[in-house]
Amino acid sequence: MKKKFYGICIILSFLISLTSQTQANQINLKDAEVYNNQGLAYLIKGDYDKAIADFNQAIQINPKYAEAHSNRGNAYWSKGEYNKAISDFNQAIQINPKFAEAYNNRGFAYLIKGDYDKAIADFNQAIQINPKYAEAHSNRGNAYWSKGEYNKAISDLNQAIQINPKFAEAYNDRGMAYSNKGDYDKAISDFNQAIQINPKFAEAYNARGLAYWSKGDYDKAIADFNQVIQINPKFAQTYSNRGNAYRDKGDYDKAISDFNQAIQINPKFAQAYSNRGLAYYKKGDYDKAIAGYNQAIQIDPKFAQAYINRGIIYAEKGDYNKAISDAQQAINISPNDVKSRKFLEAVRKLQNKNQKTKP
């Protein structure tokens, strides 16, 4: 009898211990959720280091917490630490192979890194798991756009919009694909939709402005660039874009003022220096134009067009050796560029003609 009672006591003791352990585990898992949620709040606020610290705590409590790994990956991605982000997304997928968001997030990290094929493979996985995943369709469209496969991009963005008709970014991205195809009217229609959904969508105004500029409708382009600057006064690219529109209208002083503003915001903006150089060239101020191209080339030594533009000025000044040198630099950078080779040929002909006319 005593032996039986002792056995019952052991069983009861084991069950109590197991229940206590289960309760402790449940408390720990709840703590992990608390840290994860707190990390998400910091992530939304843009405080990425605090977010990562909280996700670390969540993962330490529960190493199999796939969402915490994925969220930490998003925080690293936001910091520009793409390899760390990919490592975390790998962990999330290893824990949960059906985690569509982790595939999508890893794909986006590959997209930013320029590894478009890996990005597409991940978006494919996300879409296979969830065919109604609008963001994954949109992101895959962006990857195809980045590869120059505009029809595939448009097809994916159509899917994203069909799934979510209020997806402003998808309209904007499809508009950019149409712009790249030269179909500016369809592009403008998509930018209109994006802006209607989100009237504060600076990128859509900027893209529509570029489409109007490409069509030669400079006043509408300038109006859109004005909207962008009103929404985001620190958008350097838009000052440069508006400067191009003013320059093409023949208003060189306003153009130069905008290029100055773009450079003030981003002193390493090579294209803005080049654009300002072209405005000075149009004004007939060759020395300032050359100075602008010098700056652009110093920032980006692989900027082939800046060499060509500077070479044109040297040729017009009669300095054919420098013009030829710039043409050769451009060809070294882009060996298949026909314009650079034609320019080099033209300068050599001018040089030969000039030498023959000399007494």
Buried (B, 14 or more C-beta within 10 A) or exposed (E): EEEEEEEEEEEEEEEEEEEEEEEEEEEEBEBBBBBBEBBBEBBEEEBBEBBBBBBBBBBEBBEEBBBBBBBBBBBBBBBEBBEBBBBBBBBBBEBBEEBBBBBBBBBBBBBBBEBBEBBBBBBBBBBEBBEEBBBBBBBBBBBBBBBEBBEBBBBBBBBBBEBBEEBBBBBBBBBBBBBEBEBBEBBBBBBBBBBEBBEEBBBBBBBBBBBBBEBEBBEBBBBBBBBBBEBBEEBBBBBBBBBBBBBBBEBBEBBBBBBBBBBEBBEEBBBBBBBBBBBBBBBEBBEBBBBBBBBBBEBBEEBBBBBBBBBBBBBEEEBBEBBBBBBBBBBEBBEEBEEBBEBBEBBBEBBEEEEEEEE
